[in-house]
Amino acid sequence: MDGTCVQLAVFALTMANVYGVKPSPGSLVILGITIIILSMGMPGIPGAGVICLTVLLQQLQGPTESVSLVMGIALLVGMFLCMSNCTGDVVVTAIVARSAGEIDLDVYKA
């Protein structure tokens, strides 16, 4: 979900900026809440971020046709999102395991 939140925020604000839509501070707060909800409920299939991006662009009153500009790089960006999500999951798992005393750090010392 980490990478998805970043992707949706960057793409939505970039597309709004390209088309001259100036979001108000209140709409940015609502946008942030919507991004968090979308990233938690988004299915884990390729291209799902593009669909969620159309929801955000409608919320910002931006043209939904601008999603076509993102579709070309969505697959490449998806690879980096996967890396970000997996890294975040591994780090949190290691922190929880260490705090619970479930990890033996001597195994990793060579």
C-alpha positions as CSV (number, residue, x, y, z in Angstrom):
1,M,0.0,0.0,0.0
2,D,3.0,2.3,0.5
3,G,3.8,2.5,-3.2
4,T,0.2,2.8,-4.2
5,C,-0.3,5.8,-2.0
6,V,2.7,7.6,-3.5
7,Q,1.8,6.7,-7.0
8,L,-1.8,7.9,-6.7
9,A,-0.9,11.1,-5.1
10,V,1.9,12.0,-7.6
11,F,-0.1,11.0,-10.7
12,A,-3.3,12.8,-9.5
13,L,-1.6,16.0,-8.6
14,T,0.5,15.9,-11.8
15,M,-2.5,15.4,-14.0
16,A,-4.4,18.2,-12.2
17,N,-1.4,20.5,-12.7
18,V,-1.0,19.6,-16.4
19,Y,-4.6,20.6,-17.0
20,G,-4.6,23.7,-14.9
21,V,-6.8,22.4,-12.0
22,K,-5.8,24.1,-8.7
23,P,-7.0,22.0,-5.8
24,S,-8.0,23.9,-2.6
25,P,-6.5,22.9,0.8
26,G,-9.7,21.2,1.8
27,S,-9.8,19.1,-1.3
28,L,-6.2,18.1,-0.7
29,V,-7.2,16.7,2.7
30,I,-10.1,14.8,1.2
31,L,-7.8,13.6,-1.6
32,G,-5.4,12.2,1.0
33,I,-8.1,10.3,2.8
34,T,-9.5,9.0,-0.5
35,I,-6.0,7.8,-1.5
36,I,-5.6,5.9,1.7
37,I,-9.0,4.2,1.3
38,L,-8.3,3.4,-2.4
39,S,-4.9,1.9,-1.6
40,M,-6.3,-0.4,1.0
41,G,-9.2,-1.5,-1.2
42,M,-7.4,-1.7,-4.5
43,P,-7.1,-5.2,-5.9
44,G,-3.7,-6.6,-6.5
45,I,-3.9,-6.9,-10.2
46,P,-1.9,-5.0,-12.9
47,G,-3.6,-1.8,-14.0
48,A,-5.8,-1.4,-10.9
49,G,-4.0,1.8,-10.1
50,V,-5.1,3.4,-13.3
51,I,-8.7,2.8,-12.5
52,C,-8.3,4.3,-9.0
53,L,-6.6,7.3,-10.6
54,T,-9.7,8.0,-12.6
55,V,-11.7,8.2,-9.3
56,L,-9.2,10.7,-8.0
57,L,-9.2,12.8,-11.1
58,Q,-13.0,13.0,-11.0
59,Q,-12.8,14.1,-7.4
60,L,-10.4,16.9,-8.4
61,Q,-12.7,17.9,-11.3
62,G,-9.9,17.0,-13.7
63,P,-10.4,15.3,-17.1
64,T,-10.5,11.6,-16.7
65,E,-9.1,11.3,-20.3
66,S,-5.7,12.3,-18.9
67,V,-5.3,8.8,-17.5
68,S,-4.2,7.8,-21.0
69,L,-1.0,9.8,-20.4
70,V,-0.2,7.5,-17.5
71,M,-1.1,4.2,-19.0
72,G,2.1,4.0,-21.0
73,I,4.3,4.0,-17.9
74,A,1.9,2.3,-15.4
75,L,3.5,-1.1,-15.9
76,L,7.0,0.2,-15.3
77,V,5.9,2.2,-12.3
78,G,4.1,-0.9,-11.0
79,M,7.4,-2.8,-10.7
80,F,8.8,-0.1,-8.4
81,L,5.5,-0.1,-6.4
82,C,5.9,-3.8,-5.8
83,M,9.5,-3.3,-4.6
84,S,8.3,-0.5,-2.3
85,N,5.4,-2.5,-0.9
86,C,7.6,-5.7,-0.3
87,T,10.4,-3.7,1.3
88,G,7.9,-2.0,3.7
89,D,6.4,-5.4,4.6
90,V,9.8,-7.0,5.3
91,V,11.0,-4.1,7.4
92,V,7.8,-4.1,9.6
93,T,7.9,-7.8,10.0
94,A,11.5,-7.7,11.1
95,I,10.8,-4.9,13.6
96,V,7.8,-6.8,15.1
97,A,9.8,-10.1,15.2
98,R,12.7,-8.4,17.0
99,S,10.4,-6.6,19.5
100,A,8.7,-10.0,20.2
101,G,12.0,-11.8,20.6
102,E,11.1,-14.2,17.7
103,I,14.2,-13.5,15.6
104,D,17.7,-14.9,16.2
105,L,20.2,-12.2,15.1
106,D,23.2,-14.4,15.7
107,V,22.2,-16.5,12.6
108,Y,22.9,-13.5,10.4
109,K,26.3,-12.6,11.9
110,A,29.0,-14.3,9.9
